[in-house]
Amino acid sequence: MPTTPRNKAQEGVRTAKNRESRARELLMRPTLLKEVVADIQTAFSIHGEDLLIEMLYLAMSSRGLSDPISIIVQGPSGSGKTYLIDSVCRFLPPKDLWTATHMRAKALYYDPTGVKHKVINGKERTRLTGAEVQESTSAIRQLISDKEIVNRSVSSDREGVAQRVEGPVCYLESTTLDDDDIFDEDLSRCLLMRTTSDPEHRRGVIQTIGSRFDPKRPAAADQKEIISMHQLIQRKLLKPRKVVIPFHVELAESFPVSGDNMTRLFERLLFTVAAITHLHQHQRKNDNGAVVSTLDDYRKAKPIIDRCMSDATSRSLKGAQRSVYNAVREAGEVKRSDVVKAVAPPGKFRKGHQATAAKQAINALIEQCALVEISKGRGSRSGILRCYELPNL
């Protein structure tokens, strides 16, 4: 049959219907989030980083909520952090994305399209750390926290002028800066997540780059169809809905209070649970128009927030306490005595006060709930330590 404009139009309608049918089926599957991650990895030849991709996609999807998630992705140069953000953002309808490779302090005030319920991709953060840089990011900080910014100035005829920008927004950026070089006020408003940089992961990345030249790699048409389906989900099938978390009291009672940043982190936990519920809205119960979170949503959020909480705790500690905490975090579960040896290794350079300081740090961290002693030592047997994790509700 010859190809005619009418045949092409009919084929386009059938393709669109099939795409929407597949999208609706995906939204009803319990493996939704894992399949989204797999689609991103397939479409853009990404190796691993499942948890980071999950969180970026959830943040992007949360843009329609009253409290979107914002993320700073940290990692060494060449670790793929900006590529990850850009890849996830390609699953977003273009009209919902606001990209700025470089942004001046007042740039947001002069965009006629606005940024309300959009994703702002700030690309890579400048390595400059002075007061001028802190000022340039103040508008973003206030837009994240206050959901509105106002610039008041005087016109040429000496009349007061107010420029208003409405939020909320989801803000994403990458950085090579160390924790201590990122402005604290920026960190307090975003989740800081790190790329993986161990040798085994790098080997997988190299192999994935090589696979781009594999004849069995999905064709460009397949990549385009994957992107189109997810843009349809974001544009049409996921509706902005209020989210209710019925177990928020249990979460609040079990959340640690040992650090100054824990209040903000608890907010991020609730925002993450809400984002997961929002993504699974076709599978969740409704209560007077609101989507009701389940414990399964919390279980999906738990490993993400555990990782962020561990990073935040490490940043807040100093001296022996930081050394002890990081030693336990790297080991997973470890004997008290092995932690002391790691922090104050035996030998002619070891000083008695180093071991004493390590033991005192362990006790202090247990008292602060940063560490948990999962089994007590008896006699010559040493107790087993691990970092605090959110409870399994």
ABEGO torsion letter per residue (X at the ends): XBBBAAAAAAAAAAAAAAAAAAAAAAAABAAAAAAAAAAAAAAAGBBEGAAAAAAAAAAAAAAABABBBBBBBBEBBGAGAAAAAAAAAAABBAAABBBBABBBAAAAAABAAEABGBBBBAEBBBABABAAAAAAAAAAAAAAAAGBBBBBBBBAAGBBBBBBBBOBBBBBBBBABBAAABBAAAAAABBBBBBBABAAAAAAAAAAAAAAABAABBBAAAAAAAAAAAAAAAAAABBBBBBBBAAAAAAAAABBAABAAAAAAAAAAAAAAAAAAAAAAAABBBBGGBBBBBAAAAAAAAAAAAAAAAAAAAAABBEAAAAAAAAAAAAGBBBAAAAAAAABBBEAABBAAAAAAAAAAAAAAAAAGABBBABBBBEABBBBBBBBBBBBX
